[in-house]
Amino acid sequence: MIKVLVVDDEPMVCAHLRTILGSAEDIDVVDQAHDGAAAVESVVRHRPDVVLMDLRMPGVDGLTAIERIHRMPSPPTVVALTTFDADQYVIRALRAGASGFLVKSTPPEDLIGLVRVAADGHMVLSPAAAKRLVAASSDEQAARDKALALVNDLTERESEVLTCLGEGLSNANIAAKLHLSEATVKGYVSRLLVKLECANRTQAGLLAYDAGLVTR
């Protein structure tokens, strides 16, 4: 079972998401929280696999909660919930450790599949959405400078794998594109995350954009 925690300051939103996800046989919504502090406590208590985290909440907001959860040992996958396609707050959430974002208007039939994708450790962020996010963050010179410095130390193959991550490709797709085994790709991705100081594939993908490895 995929254990999910739903966090939103609107009880009706939580109830809506809980109803949708609860209809899947392999998903168990173990709890819901209405602010960031309660979300952190619930993660400690229930150890969910996936947290759907609203970003704008009174008190402790979603961004602060993501940062606190990310510092935990073996933290769950956190997916930011937002009303908007892309903005600076979402970018900050991704850099803080979120593994992607979903707009609250995501169709119910898509939501269940996307939660499964997140539980498998993949980014929940379409290439088109990633491009919009990068465009929104185009003024972050410090992020670009850091990305370029990190990428300069990569081998040619590592740069190719990082570019694929920026394109939103899965390990299987990367393996097919670069004519490698999935096990080899998995090894490259693991080493890249350490080498690039990234918490997950989403952060690595954004870094690929910051460094100019992926065109808009």
Summary of the structure (lengths in Angstrom):
residues: 216
radius of gyration: 17.0
end to end distance: 37.5
largest distance: 49.5
contacts: 718
relative contact order: 0.11
helix: 54%
strand: 13%
